[in-house]
Amino acid sequence: MTSVEIPVPESLFAALRKAPHEFAREMRIAASIHWYQQGAISMERAAETAGMSRPEYLVELARRRVDVFVVDEVDLARELHRA
């Protein structure tokens, strides 16, 4: 696995009330959710990015009230017109 160093203002840790290791975990989860919702990565890859198993990731998505299924509006409209 590759590591990436990201400069973060010290004040952010206090504002979020998170220790650096908690912040790093939160960033991984938040990024994975963002990329998953954008359709850039699969759920499996998102779970891996978040450092979780797929079932754990599903629980995390539910806890955060994030839609599990990402639906493209154009694809949905196309499917509805076929029926």
PDB file with SEQRES, HELIX, SHEET and CRYST1 records, atoms N, CA, C and O in Angstrom:
SEQRES   1 A   83  MET THR SER VAL GLU ILE PRO VAL PRO GLU SER LEU PHE          
SEQRES   2 A   83  ALA ALA LEU ARG LYS ALA PRO HIS GLU PHE ALA ARG GLU          
SEQRES   3 A   83  MET ARG ILE ALA ALA SER ILE HIS TRP TYR GLN GLN GLY          
SEQRES   4 A   83  ALA ILE SER MET GLU ARG ALA ALA GLU THR ALA GLY MET          
SEQRES   5 A   83  SER ARG PRO GLU TYR LEU VAL GLU LEU ALA ARG ARG ARG          
SEQRES   6 A   83  VAL ASP VAL PHE VAL VAL ASP GLU VAL ASP LEU ALA ARG          
SEQRES   7 A   83  GLU LEU HIS ARG ALA                                          
HELIX    1 AA1 GLU A   10  LEU A   16  1                                   7    
HELIX    2 AA2 PRO A   20  GLN A   37  1                                  18    
HELIX    3 AA3 MET A   43  ALA A   50  1                                   8    
HELIX    4 AA4 ARG A   54  ARG A   63  1                                  10    
HELIX    5 AA5 GLU A   73  ARG A   82  1                                  10    
CRYST1    1.000    1.000    1.000  90.00  90.00  90.00 P 1           1          
ATOM      1  N   MET A   1       0.849  -1.175   0.000  1.00  0.00           N  
ATOM      2  CA  MET A   1       0.000   0.000   0.000  1.00  0.00           C  
ATOM      3  C   MET A   1       0.892   1.235   0.000  1.00  0.00           C  
ATOM      4  O   MET A   1       1.942   1.251   0.643  1.00  0.00           O  
ATOM      5  N   THR A   2       0.479   2.251  -0.711  1.00  0.00           N  
ATOM      6  CA  THR A   2       1.219   3.504  -0.807  1.00  0.00           C  
ATOM      7  C   THR A   2       0.712   4.485   0.239  1.00  0.00           C  
ATOM      8  O   THR A   2      -0.487   4.540   0.515  1.00  0.00           O  
ATOM      9  N   SER A   3       1.610   5.250   0.815  1.00  0.00           N  
ATOM     10  CA  SER A   3       1.236   6.298   1.765  1.00  0.00           C  
ATOM     11  C   SER A   3       1.347   7.648   1.086  1.00  0.00           C  
ATOM     12  O   SER A   3       2.202   7.857   0.225  1.00  0.00           O  
ATOM     13  N   VAL A   4       0.466   8.569   1.485  1.00  0.00           N  
ATOM     14  CA  VAL A   4       0.466   9.922   0.951  1.00  0.00           C  
ATOM     15  C   VAL A   4       0.494  10.887   2.126  1.00  0.00           C  
ATOM     16  O   VAL A   4      -0.251  10.728   3.093  1.00  0.00           O  
ATOM     17  N   GLU A   5       1.350  11.879   2.033  1.00  0.00           N  
ATOM     18  CA  GLU A   5       1.435  12.886   3.095  1.00  0.00           C  
ATOM     19  C   GLU A   5       0.634  14.110   2.668  1.00  0.00           C  
ATOM     20  O   GLU A   5       0.849  14.659   1.588  1.00  0.00           O  
ATOM     21  N   ILE A   6      -0.302  14.537   3.537  1.00  0.00           N  
ATOM     22  CA  ILE A   6      -1.140  15.695   3.248  1.00  0.00           C  
ATOM     23  C   ILE A   6      -0.991  16.691   4.385  1.00  0.00           C  
ATOM     24  O   ILE A   6      -1.305  16.370   5.531  1.00  0.00           O  
ATOM     25  N   PRO A   7      -0.514  17.900   4.085  1.00  0.00           N  
ATOM     26  CA  PRO A   7      -0.407  18.921   5.135  1.00  0.00           C  
ATOM     27  C   PRO A   7      -1.804  19.343   5.603  1.00  0.00           C  
ATOM     28  O   PRO A   7      -2.682  19.628   4.788  1.00  0.00           O  
ATOM     29  N   VAL A   8      -1.993  19.379   6.905  1.00  0.00           N  
ATOM     30  CA  VAL A   8      -3.286  19.752   7.492  1.00  0.00           C  
ATOM     31  C   VAL A   8      -3.027  20.749   8.610  1.00  0.00           C  
ATOM     32  O   VAL A   8      -2.146  20.529   9.441  1.00  0.00           O  
ATOM     33  N   PRO A   9      -3.789  21.852   8.643  1.00  0.00           N  
ATOM     34  CA  PRO A   9      -3.598  22.822   9.716  1.00  0.00           C  
ATOM     35  C   PRO A   9      -3.897  22.194  11.082  1.00  0.00           C  
ATOM     36  O   PRO A   9      -4.878  21.465  11.228  1.00  0.00           O  
ATOM     37  N   GLU A  10      -3.069  22.471  12.062  1.00  0.00           N  
ATOM     38  CA  GLU A  10      -3.275  21.941  13.418  1.00  0.00           C  
ATOM     39  C   GLU A  10      -4.662  22.306  13.945  1.00  0.00           C  
ATOM     40  O   GLU A  10      -5.278  21.532  14.677  1.00  0.00           O  
ATOM     41  N   SER A  11      -5.144  23.482  13.572  1.00  0.00           N  
ATOM     42  CA  SER A  11      -6.444  23.949  14.072  1.00  0.00           C  
ATOM     43  C   SER A  11      -7.597  23.047  13.642  1.00  0.00           C  
ATOM     44  O   SER A  11      -8.642  23.020  14.293  1.00  0.00           O  
ATOM     45  N   LEU A  12      -7.410  22.313  12.551  1.00  0.00           N  
ATOM     46  CA  LEU A  12      -8.474  21.427  12.072  1.00  0.00           C  
ATOM     47  C   LEU A  12      -8.746  20.291  13.048  1.00  0.00           C  
ATOM     48  O   LEU A  12      -9.896  19.895  13.238  1.00  0.00           O  
ATOM     49  N   PHE A  13      -7.691  19.765  13.668  1.00  0.00           N  
ATOM     50  CA  PHE A  13      -7.870  18.680  14.640  1.00  0.00           C  
ATOM     51  C   PHE A  13      -8.738  19.138  15.806  1.00  0.00           C  
ATOM     52  O   PHE A  13      -9.616  18.404  16.261  1.00  0.00           O  
ATOM     53  N   ALA A  14      -8.491  20.345  16.282  1.00  0.00           N  
ATOM     54  CA  ALA A  14      -9.283  20.890  17.387  1.00  0.00           C  
ATOM     55  C   ALA A  14     -10.714  21.163  16.935  1.00  0.00           C  
ATOM     56  O   ALA A  14     -11.664  20.867  17.660  1.00  0.00           O  
ATOM     57  N   ALA A  15     -10.870  21.730  15.732  1.00  0.00           N  
ATOM     58  CA  ALA A  15     -12.208  22.049  15.233  1.00  0.00           C  
ATOM     59  C   ALA A  15     -13.063  20.796  15.080  1.00  0.00           C  
ATOM     60  O   ALA A  15     -14.260  20.815  15.363  1.00  0.00           O  
ATOM     61  N   LEU A  16     -12.440  19.707  14.630  1.00  0.00           N  
ATOM     62  CA  LEU A  16     -13.170  18.452  14.442  1.00  0.00           C  
ATOM     63  C   LEU A  16     -13.176  17.573  15.686  1.00  0.00           C  
ATOM     64  O   LEU A  16     -13.859  16.550  15.739  1.00  0.00           O  
ATOM     65  N   ARG A  17     -12.397  17.992  16.693  1.00  0.00           N  
ATOM     66  CA  ARG A  17     -12.252  17.213  17.933  1.00  0.00           C  
ATOM     67  C   ARG A  17     -11.791  15.791  17.642  1.00  0.00           C  
ATOM     68  O   ARG A  17     -12.351  14.815  18.141  1.00  0.00           O  
ATOM     69  N   LYS A  18     -10.750  15.707  16.819  1.00  0.00           N  
ATOM     70  CA  LYS A  18     -10.193  14.409  16.453  1.00  0.00           C  
ATOM     71  C   LYS A  18      -8.679  14.443  16.581  1.00  0.00           C  
ATOM     72  O   LYS A  18      -8.032  15.446  16.279  1.00  0.00           O  
ATOM     73  N   ALA A  19      -8.135  13.332  17.033  1.00  0.00           N  
ATOM     74  CA  ALA A  19      -6.682  13.162  17.069  1.00  0.00           C  
ATOM     75  C   ALA A  19      -6.214  12.905  15.637  1.00  0.00           C  
ATOM     76  O   ALA A  19      -7.016  12.497  14.797  1.00  0.00           O  
ATOM     77  N   PRO A  20      -4.939  13.133  15.345  1.00  0.00           N  
ATOM     78  CA  PRO A  20      -4.452  12.915  13.975  1.00  0.00           C  
ATOM     79  C   PRO A  20      -4.783  11.533  13.395  1.00  0.00           C  
ATOM     80  O   PRO A  20      -5.151  11.436  12.224  1.00  0.00           O  
ATOM     81  N   HIS A  21      -4.659  10.467  14.190  1.00  0.00           N  
ATOM     82  CA  HIS A  21      -4.960   9.133  13.657  1.00  0.00           C  
ATOM     83  C   HIS A  21      -6.454   8.968  13.374  1.00  0.00           C  
ATOM     84  O   HIS A  21      -6.830   8.274  12.430  1.00  0.00           O  
ATOM     85  N   GLU A  22      -7.308   9.602  14.185  1.00  0.00           N  
ATOM     86  CA  GLU A  22      -8.749   9.560  13.935  1.00  0.00           C  
ATOM     87  C   GLU A  22      -9.092  10.359  12.677  1.00  0.00           C  
ATOM     88  O   GLU A  22      -9.935   9.955  11.877  1.00  0.00           O  
ATOM     89  N   PHE A  23      -8.424  11.493  12.524  1.00  0.00           N  
ATOM     90  CA  PHE A  23      -8.633  12.338  11.360  1.00  0.00           C  
ATOM     91  C   PHE A  23      -8.251  11.594  10.080  1.00  0.00           C  
ATOM     92  O   PHE A  23      -8.984  11.647   9.092  1.00  0.00           O  
ATOM     93  N   ALA A  24      -7.117  10.908  10.092  1.00  0.00           N  
ATOM     94  CA  ALA A  24      -6.664  10.161   8.920  1.00  0.00           C  
ATOM     95  C   ALA A  24      -7.682   9.091   8.532  1.00  0.00           C  
ATOM     96  O   ALA A  24      -7.986   8.918   7.351  1.00  0.00           O  
ATOM     97  N   ARG A  25      -8.199   8.386   9.507  1.00  0.00           N  
ATOM     98  CA  ARG A  25      -9.221   7.358   9.231  1.00  0.00           C  
ATOM     99  C   ARG A  25     -10.474   8.000   8.655  1.00  0.00           C  
ATOM    100  O   ARG A  25     -11.048   7.490   7.693  1.00  0.00           O  
ATOM    101  N   GLU A  26     -10.900   9.115   9.237  1.00  0.00           N  
ATOM    102  CA  GLU A  26     -12.089   9.821   8.764  1.00  0.00           C  
ATOM    103  C   GLU A  26     -11.896  10.309   7.325  1.00  0.00           C  
ATOM    104  O   GLU A  26     -12.821  10.240   6.516  1.00  0.00           O  
ATOM    105  N   MET A  27     -10.696  10.801   7.008  1.00  0.00           N  
ATOM    106  CA  MET A  27     -10.423  11.261   5.642  1.00  0.00           C  
ATOM    107  C   MET A  27     -10.529  10.107   4.649  1.00  0.00           C  
ATOM    108  O   MET A  27     -11.079  10.274   3.561  1.00  0.00           O  
ATOM    109  N   ARG A  28     -10.013   8.950   5.016  1.00  0.00           N  
ATOM    110  CA  ARG A  28     -10.097   7.782   4.125  1.00  0.00           C  
ATOM    111  C   ARG A  28     -11.540   7.388   3.885  1.00  0.00           C  
ATOM    112  O   ARG A  28     -11.930   7.092   2.756  1.00  0.00           O  
ATOM    113  N   ILE A  29     -12.338   7.384   4.952  1.00  0.00           N  
ATOM    114  CA  ILE A  29     -13.747   7.022   4.816  1.00  0.00           C  
ATOM    115  C   ILE A  29     -14.487   8.062   3.979  1.00  0.00           C  
ATOM    116  O   ILE A  29     -15.234   7.709   3.066  1.00  0.00           O  
ATOM    117  N   ALA A  30     -14.282   9.340   4.288  1.00  0.00           N  
ATOM    118  CA  ALA A  30     -14.972  10.416   3.571  1.00  0.00           C  
ATOM    119  C   ALA A  30     -14.606  10.402   2.084  1.00  0.00           C  
ATOM    120  O   ALA A  30     -15.475  10.561   1.227  1.00  0.00           O  
ATOM    121  N   ALA A  31     -13.326  10.212   1.784  1.00  0.00           N  
ATOM    122  CA  ALA A  31     -12.896  10.165   0.384  1.00  0.00           C  
ATOM    123  C   ALA A  31     -13.514   8.975  -0.327  1.00  0.00           C  
ATOM    124  O   ALA A  31     -13.967   9.094  -1.466  1.00  0.00           O  
ATOM    125  N   SER A  32     -13.536   7.831   0.337  1.00  0.00           N  
ATOM    126  CA  SER A  32     -14.096   6.635  -0.303  1.00  0.00           C  
ATOM    127  C   SER A  32     -15.583   6.821  -0.586  1.00  0.00           C  
ATOM    128  O   SER A  32     -16.071   6.401  -1.635  1.00  0.00           O  
ATOM    129  N   ILE A  33     -16.301   7.444   0.335  1.00  0.00           N  
ATOM    130  CA  ILE A  33     -17.734   7.702   0.128  1.00  0.00           C  
ATOM    131  C   ILE A  33     -17.924   8.672  -1.038  1.00  0.00           C  
ATOM    132  O   ILE A  33     -18.778   8.455  -1.897  1.00  0.00           O  
ATOM    133  N   HIS A  34     -17.142   9.721  -1.063  1.00  0.00           N  
ATOM    134  CA  HIS A  34     -17.246  10.704  -2.151  1.00  0.00           C  
ATOM    135  C   HIS A  34     -17.011  10.036  -3.503  1.00  0.00           C  
ATOM    136  O   HIS A  34     -17.816  10.194  -4.420  1.00  0.00           O  
ATOM    137  N   TRP A  35     -15.920   9.294  -3.631  1.00  0.00           N  
ATOM    138  CA  TRP A  35     -15.602   8.656  -4.904  1.00  0.00           C  
ATOM    139  C   TRP A  35     -16.625   7.596  -5.279  1.00  0.00           C  
ATOM    140  O   TRP A  35     -16.932   7.423  -6.459  1.00  0.00           O  
ATOM    141  N   TYR A  36     -17.160   6.880  -4.287  1.00  0.00           N  
ATOM    142  CA  TYR A  36     -18.198   5.878  -4.556  1.00  0.00           C  
ATOM    143  C   TYR A  36     -19.463   6.562  -5.065  1.00  0.00           C  
ATOM    144  O   TYR A  36     -20.051   6.118  -6.051  1.00  0.00           O  
ATOM    145  N   GLN A  37     -19.887   7.635  -4.405  1.00  0.00           N  
ATOM    146  CA  GLN A  37     -21.094   8.349  -4.827  1.00  0.00           C  
ATOM    147  C   GLN A  37     -20.930   8.963  -6.215  1.00  0.00           C  
ATOM    148  O   GLN A  37     -21.906   9.079  -6.956  1.00  0.00           O  
ATOM    149  N   GLN A  38     -19.719   9.355  -6.571  1.00  0.00           N  
ATOM    150  CA  GLN A  38     -19.453   9.932  -7.893  1.00  0.00           C  
ATOM    151  C   GLN A  38     -19.384   8.848  -8.978  1.00  0.00           C  
ATOM    152  O   GLN A  38     -19.356   9.157 -10.169  1.00  0.00           O  
ATOM    153  N   GLY A  39     -19.356   7.588  -8.560  1.00  0.00           N  
ATOM    154  CA  GLY A  39     -19.257   6.489  -9.513  1.00  0.00           C  
ATOM    155  C   GLY A  39     -17.836   6.259 -10.002  1.00  0.00           C  
ATOM    156  O   GLY A  39     -17.615   5.533 -10.971  1.00  0.00           O  
ATOM    157  N   ALA A  40     -16.874   6.879  -9.328  1.00  0.00           N  
ATOM    158  CA  ALA A  40     -15.476   6.748  -9.738  1.00  0.00           C  
ATOM    159  C   ALA A  40     -14.879   5.400  -9.332  1.00  0.00           C  
ATOM    160  O   ALA A  40     -13.988   4.884 -10.006  1.00  0.00           O  
ATOM    161  N   ILE A  41     -15.373   4.834  -8.228  1.00  0.00           N  
ATOM    162  CA  ILE A  41     -14.869   3.544  -7.763  1.00  0.00           C  
ATOM    163  C   ILE A  41     -16.039   2.653  -7.353  1.00  0.00           C  
ATOM    164  O   ILE A  41     -17.122   3.138  -7.024  1.00  0.00           O  
ATOM    165  N   SER A  42     -15.806   1.362  -7.379  1.00  0.00           N  
ATOM    166  CA  SER A  42     -16.827   0.389  -6.978  1.00  0.00           C  
ATOM    167  C   SER A  42     -16.955   0.365  -5.457  1.00  0.00           C  
ATOM    168  O   SER A  42     -16.120   0.922  -4.744  1.00  0.00           O  
ATOM    169  N   MET A  43     -18.003  -0.281  -4.974  1.00  0.00           N  
ATOM    170  CA  MET A  43     -18.171  -0.410  -3.534  1.00  0.00           C  
ATOM    171  C   MET A  43     -17.030  -1.222  -2.927  1.00  0.00           C  
ATOM    172  O   MET A  43     -16.550  -0.918  -1.835  1.00  0.00           O  
ATOM    173  N   GLU A  44     -16.612  -2.236  -3.633  1.00  0.00           N  
ATOM    174  CA  GLU A  44     -15.503  -3.059  -3.126  1.00  0.00           C  
ATOM    175  C   GLU A  44     -14.234  -2.214  -2.963  1.00  0.00           C  
ATOM    176  O   GLU A  44     -13.550  -2.303  -1.943  1.00  0.00           O  
ATOM    177  N   ARG A  45     -13.926  -1.396  -3.973  1.00  0.00           N  
ATOM    178  CA  ARG A  45     -12.745  -0.530  -3.914  1.00  0.00           C  
ATOM    179  C   ARG A  45     -12.927   0.539  -2.840  1.00  0.00           C  
ATOM    180  O   ARG A  45     -11.967   0.896  -2.158  1.00  0.00           O  
ATOM    181  N   ALA A  46     -14.143   1.052  -2.683  1.00  0.00           N  
ATOM    182  CA  ALA A  46     -14.418   2.064  -1.656  1.00  0.00           C  
ATOM    183  C   ALA A  46     -14.196   1.489  -0.261  1.00  0.00           C  
ATOM    184  O   ALA A  46     -13.606   2.142   0.600  1.00  0.00           O  
ATOM    185  N   ALA A  47     -14.669   0.268  -0.041  1.00  0.00           N  
ATOM    186  CA  ALA A  47     -14.468  -0.384   1.256  1.00  0.00           C  
ATOM    187  C   ALA A  47     -12.986  -0.585   1.523  1.00  0.00           C  
ATOM    188  O   ALA A  47     -12.511  -0.347   2.634  1.00  0.00           O  
ATOM    189  N   GLU A  48     -12.257  -1.020   0.507  1.00  0.00           N  
ATOM    190  CA  GLU A  48     -10.815  -1.218   0.645  1.00  0.00           C  
ATOM    191  C   GLU A  48     -10.121   0.111   0.974  1.00  0.00           C  
ATOM    192  O   GLU A  48      -9.239   0.155   1.831  1.00  0.00           O  
ATOM    193  N   THR A  49     -10.519   1.185   0.296  1.00  0.00           N  
ATOM    194  CA  THR A  49      -9.943   2.510   0.532  1.00  0.00           C  
ATOM    195  C   THR A  49     -10.214   2.974   1.957  1.00  0.00           C  
ATOM    196  O   THR A  49      -9.365   3.605   2.587  1.00  0.00           O  
ATOM    197  N   ALA A  50     -11.400   2.657   2.457  1.00  0.00           N  
ATOM    198  CA  ALA A  50     -11.778   3.041   3.816  1.00  0.00           C  
ATOM    199  C   ALA A  50     -11.123   2.149   4.867  1.00  0.00           C  
ATOM    200  O   ALA A  50     -11.190   2.444   6.061  1.00  0.00           O  
ATOM    201  N   GLY A  51     -10.490   1.061   4.429  1.00  0.00           N  
ATOM    202  CA  GLY A  51      -9.858   0.139   5.370  1.00  0.00           C  
ATOM    203  C   GLY A  51     -10.861  -0.762   6.061  1.00  0.00           C  
ATOM    204  O   GLY A  51     -10.684  -1.133   7.222  1.00  0.00           O  
ATOM    205  N   MET A  52     -11.924  -1.115   5.335  1.00  0.00           N  
ATOM    206  CA  MET A  52     -13.005  -1.925   5.904  1.00  0.00           C  
ATOM    207  C   MET A  52     -13.339  -3.087   4.989  1.00  0.00           C  
ATOM    208  O   MET A  52     -12.987  -3.093   3.810  1.00  0.00           O  
ATOM    209  N   SER A  53     -14.022  -4.069   5.554  1.00  0.00           N  
ATOM    210  CA  SER A  53     -14.597  -5.129   4.733  1.00  0.00           C  
ATOM    211  C   SER A  53     -15.859  -4.552   4.089  1.00  0.00           C  
ATOM    212  O   SER A  53     -16.353  -3.507   4.513  1.00  0.00           O  
ATOM    213  N   ARG A  54     -16.368  -5.221   3.083  1.00  0.00           N  
ATOM    214  CA  ARG A  54     -17.588  -4.720   2.428  1.00  0.00           C  
ATOM    215  C   ARG A  54     -18.774  -4.660   3.401  1.00  0.00           C  
ATOM    216  O   ARG A  54     -19.495  -3.663   3.398  1.00  0.00           O  
ATOM    217  N   PRO A  55     -19.006  -5.690   4.234  1.00  0.00           N  
ATOM    218  CA  PRO A  55     -20.108  -5.578   5.203  1.00  0.00           C  
ATOM    219  C   PRO A  55     -19.918  -4.414   6.184  1.00  0.00           C  
ATOM    220  O   PRO A  55     -20.878  -3.720   6.519  1.00  0.00           O  
ATOM    221  N   GLU A  56     -18.681  -4.202   6.643  1.00  0.00           N  
ATOM    222  CA  GLU A  56     -18.418  -3.076   7.547  1.00  0.00           C  
ATOM    223  C   GLU A  56     -18.704  -1.746   6.841  1.00  0.00           C  
ATOM    224  O   GLU A  56     -19.246  -0.816   7.438  1.00  0.00           O  
ATOM    225  N   TYR A  57     -18.330  -1.677   5.566  1.00  0.00           N  
ATOM    226  CA  TYR A  57     -18.548  -0.453   4.792  1.00  0.00           C  
ATOM    227  C   TYR A  57     -20.039  -0.187   4.615  1.00  0.00           C  
ATOM    228  O   TYR A  57     -20.484   0.957   4.716  1.00  0.00           O  
ATOM    229  N   LEU A  58     -20.805  -1.229   4.355  1.00  0.00           N  
ATOM    230  CA  LEU A  58     -22.262  -1.074   4.234  1.00  0.00           C  
ATOM    231  C   LEU A  58     -22.865  -0.538   5.530  1.00  0.00           C  
ATOM    232  O   LEU A  58     -23.749   0.318   5.500  1.00  0.00           O  
ATOM    233  N   VAL A  59     -22.390  -1.038   6.658  1.00  0.00           N  
ATOM    234  CA  VAL A  59     -22.861  -0.552   7.956  1.00  0.00           C  
ATOM    235  C   VAL A  59     -22.490   0.924   8.123  1.00  0.00           C  
ATOM    236  O   VAL A  59     -23.295   1.721   8.606  1.00  0.00           O  
ATOM    237  N   GLU A  60     -21.278   1.279   7.723  1.00  0.00           N  
ATOM    238  CA  GLU A  60     -20.834   2.676   7.825  1.00  0.00           C  
ATOM    239  C   GLU A  60     -21.678   3.583   6.926  1.00  0.00           C  
ATOM    240  O   GLU A  60     -22.050   4.682   7.336  1.00  0.00           O  
ATOM    241  N   LEU A  61     -21.980   3.136   5.715  1.00  0.00           N  
ATOM    242  CA  LEU A  61     -22.842   3.923   4.829  1.00  0.00           C  
ATOM    243  C   LEU A  61     -24.220   4.121   5.451  1.00  0.00           C  
ATOM    244  O   LEU A  61     -24.773   5.220   5.401  1.00  0.00           O  
ATOM    245  N   ALA A  62     -24.769   3.076   6.029  1.00  0.00           N  
ATOM    246  CA  ALA A  62     -26.079   3.181   6.679  1.00  0.00           C  
ATOM    247  C   ALA A  62     -26.021   4.131   7.865  1.00  0.00           C  
ATOM    248  O   ALA A  62     -26.928   4.940   8.058  1.00  0.00           O  
ATOM    249  N   ARG A  63     -24.961   4.041   8.661  1.00  0.00           N  
ATOM    250  CA  ARG A  63     -24.804   4.911   9.821  1.00  0.00           C  
ATOM    251  C   ARG A  63     -24.757   6.378   9.402  1.00  0.00           C  
ATOM    252  O   ARG A  63     -25.252   7.253  10.113  1.00  0.00           O  
ATOM    253  N   ARG A  64     -24.161   6.635   8.247  1.00  0.00           N  
ATOM    254  CA  ARG A  64     -24.039   8.010   7.741  1.00  0.00           C  
ATOM    255  C   ARG A  64     -25.202   8.414   6.834  1.00  0.00           C  
ATOM    256  O   ARG A  64     -25.224   9.515   6.285  1.00  0.00           O  
ATOM    257  N   ARG A  65     -26.163   7.505   6.689  1.00  0.00           N  
ATOM    258  CA  ARG A  65     -27.340   7.737   5.842  1.00  0.00           C  
ATOM    259  C   ARG A  65     -26.955   8.050   4.388  1.00  0.00           C  
ATOM    260  O   ARG A  65     -27.490   8.970   3.768  1.00  0.00           O  
ATOM    261  N   VAL A  66     -26.021   7.266   3.873  1.00  0.00           N  
ATOM    262  CA  VAL A  66     -25.569   7.403   2.491  1.00  0.00           C  
ATOM    263  C   VAL A  66     -26.252   6.325   1.662  1.00  0.00           C  
ATOM    264  O   VAL A  66     -26.291   5.161   2.060  1.00  0.00           O  
ATOM    265  N   ASP A  67     -26.793   6.714   0.502  1.00  0.00           N  
ATOM    266  CA  ASP A  67     -27.428   5.745  -0.380  1.00  0.00           C  
ATOM    267  C   ASP A  67     -26.420   4.692  -0.813  1.00  0.00           C  
ATOM    268  O   ASP A  67     -25.296   5.003  -1.208  1.00  0.00           O  
ATOM    269  N   VAL A  68     -26.846   3.452  -0.730  1.00  0.00           N  
ATOM    270  CA  VAL A  68     -25.972   2.333  -1.085  1.00  0.00           C  
ATOM    271  C   VAL A  68     -25.874   2.201  -2.595  1.00  0.00           C  
ATOM    272  O   VAL A  68     -24.809   1.879  -3.122  1.00  0.00           O  
ATOM    273  N   PHE A  69     -26.966   2.444  -3.289  1.00  0.00           N  
ATOM    274  CA  PHE A  69     -26.986   2.298  -4.735  1.00  0.00           C  
ATOM    275  C   PHE A  69     -26.831   3.654  -5.388  1.00  0.00           C  
ATOM    276  O   PHE A  69     -27.592   4.582  -5.114  1.00  0.00           O  
ATOM    277  N   VAL A  70     -25.845   3.758  -6.248  1.00  0.00           N  
ATOM    278  CA  VAL A  70     -25.600   4.989  -6.988  1.00  0.00           C  
ATOM    279  C   VAL A  70     -26.292   4.838  -8.340  1.00  0.00           C  
ATOM    280  O   VAL A  70     -25.958   3.949  -9.123  1.00  0.00           O  
ATOM    281  N   VAL A  71     -27.262   5.720  -8.605  1.00  0.00           N  
ATOM    282  CA  VAL A  71     -28.048   5.633  -9.832  1.00  0.00           C  
ATOM    283  C   VAL A  71     -27.794   6.872 -10.678  1.00  0.00           C  
ATOM    284  O   VAL A  71     -27.955   8.002 -10.218  1.00  0.00           O  
ATOM    285  N   ASP A  72     -27.399   6.641 -11.906  1.00  0.00           N  
ATOM    286  CA  ASP A  72     -27.212   7.728 -12.858  1.00  0.00           C  
ATOM    287  C   ASP A  72     -28.582   8.114 -13.409  1.00  0.00           C  
ATOM    288  O   ASP A  72     -29.324   7.243 -13.865  1.00  0.00           O  
ATOM    289  N   GLU A  73     -28.932   9.394 -13.376  1.00  0.00           N  
ATOM    290  CA  GLU A  73     -30.254   9.847 -13.807  1.00  0.00           C  
ATOM    291  C   GLU A  73     -30.542   9.517 -15.271  1.00  0.00           C  
ATOM    292  O   GLU A  73     -31.666   9.153 -15.618  1.00  0.00           O  
ATOM    293  N   VAL A  74     -29.541   9.642 -16.118  1.00  0.00           N  
ATOM    294  CA  VAL A  74     -29.730   9.346 -17.540  1.00  0.00           C  
ATOM    295  C   VAL A  74     -30.019   7.859 -17.731  1.00  0.00           C  
ATOM    296  O   VAL A  74     -30.925   7.490 -18.479  1.00  0.00           O  
ATOM    297  N   ASP A  75     -29.246   7.007 -17.051  1.00  0.00           N  
ATOM    298  CA  ASP A  75     -29.483   5.566 -17.139  1.00  0.00           C  
ATOM    299  C   ASP A  75     -30.854   5.201 -16.604  1.00  0.00           C  
ATOM    300  O   ASP A  75     -31.539   4.359 -17.184  1.00  0.00           O  
ATOM    301  N   LEU A  76     -31.266   5.818 -15.508  1.00  0.00           N  
ATOM    302  CA  LEU A  76     -32.575   5.544 -14.921  1.00  0.00           C  
ATOM    303  C   LEU A  76     -33.693   5.937 -15.883  1.00  0.00           C  
ATOM    304  O   LEU A  76     -34.637   5.171 -16.075  1.00  0.00           O  
ATOM    305  N   ALA A  77     -33.600   7.110 -16.486  1.00  0.00           N  
ATOM    306  CA  ALA A  77     -34.619   7.563 -17.435  1.00  0.00           C  
ATOM    307  C   ALA A  77     -34.696   6.610 -18.620  1.00  0.00           C  
ATOM    308  O   ALA A  77     -35.785   6.275 -19.087  1.00  0.00           O  
ATOM    309  N   ARG A  78     -33.536   6.175 -19.102  1.00  0.00           N  
ATOM    310  CA  ARG A  78     -33.498   5.235 -20.231  1.00  0.00           C  
ATOM    311  C   ARG A  78     -34.199   3.927 -19.855  1.00  0.00           C  
ATOM    312  O   ARG A  78     -34.981   3.391 -20.641  1.00  0.00           O  
ATOM    313  N   GLU A  79     -33.918   3.415 -18.651  1.00  0.00           N  
ATOM    314  CA  GLU A  79     -34.542   2.168 -18.193  1.00  0.00           C  
ATOM    315  C   GLU A  79     -36.043   2.329 -18.030  1.00  0.00           C  
ATOM    316  O   GLU A  79     -36.795   1.417 -18.374  1.00  0.00           O  
ATOM    317  N   LEU A  80     -36.497   3.455 -17.519  1.00  0.00           N  
ATOM    318  CA  LEU A  80     -37.934   3.677 -17.321  1.00  0.00           C  
ATOM    319  C   LEU A  80     -38.680   3.764 -18.644  1.00  0.00           C  
ATOM    320  O   LEU A  80     -39.839   3.358 -18.732  1.00  0.00           O  
ATOM    321  N   HIS A  81     -38.036   4.284 -19.658  1.00  0.00           N  
ATOM    322  CA  HIS A  81     -38.691   4.410 -20.961  1.00  0.00           C  
ATOM    323  C   HIS A  81     -38.742   3.091 -21.715  1.00  0.00           C  
ATOM    324  O   HIS A  81     -39.525   2.942 -22.653  1.00  0.00           O  
ATOM    325  N   ARG A  82     -37.917   2.137 -21.316  1.00  0.00           N  
ATOM    326  CA  ARG A  82     -37.925   0.798 -21.942  1.00  0.00           C  
ATOM    327  C   ARG A  82     -39.116  -0.026 -21.462  1.00  0.00           C  
ATOM    328  O   ARG A  82     -39.624  -0.875 -22.195  1.00  0.00           O  
ATOM    329  N   ALA A  83     -39.552   0.222 -20.247  1.00  0.00           N  
ATOM    330  CA  ALA A  83     -40.597  -0.619 -19.635  1.00  0.00           C  
ATOM    331  C   ALA A  83     -41.947  -0.400 -20.266  1.00  0.00           C  
ATOM    332  O   ALA A  83     -42.925  -1.030 -19.865  1.00  0.00           O  
TER     333      ALA A  83                                                      
END                                                                             
